[in-house]
C-alpha cells in the first residue's frame, strides 16, 4: 500500500510521488522528474572520483624516460637525406666525387 500525502497545491490526499488528480501538480522531486539528467550527473561524478583515485602518474614517468640509444636515433633522424646517402656510399657531399 502506497503512502498517502497531501498535495502541495490544493491539499487533497494523493499517493506519494505522483501527480495530483485534483489540480494536476507534479509532486515528484527534481531527480525523479529528470532521470536522464540525474544519470548523466551521477556518471560524471563517478568518472571524476575514479580518475582522482587512480592517477598514480605511471604514464608520465614512462614517457619521461629516455635512453642514450633514443638520443642517438634522434640525432641521426635529423640529418638530411643527401647526407645519409653520401655516408652510405662513402662519398663527400661538397665535392660530389666518385
Secondary structure as GFF3:
##gff-version 3
##sequence-region A 1 98
A	DSSP	beta_strand	4	6	.	.	.	ID=ss1
A	DSSP	beta_strand	13	15	.	.	.	ID=ss2
A	DSSP	alpha_helix	30	33	.	.	.	ID=ss3
A	DSSP	alpha_helix	35	54	.	.	.	ID=ss4
A	DSSP	alpha_helix	58	64	.	.	.	ID=ss5
A	DSSP	alpha_helix	68	77	.	.	.	ID=ss6
A	DSSP	alpha_helix	81	89	.	.	.	ID=ss7
###
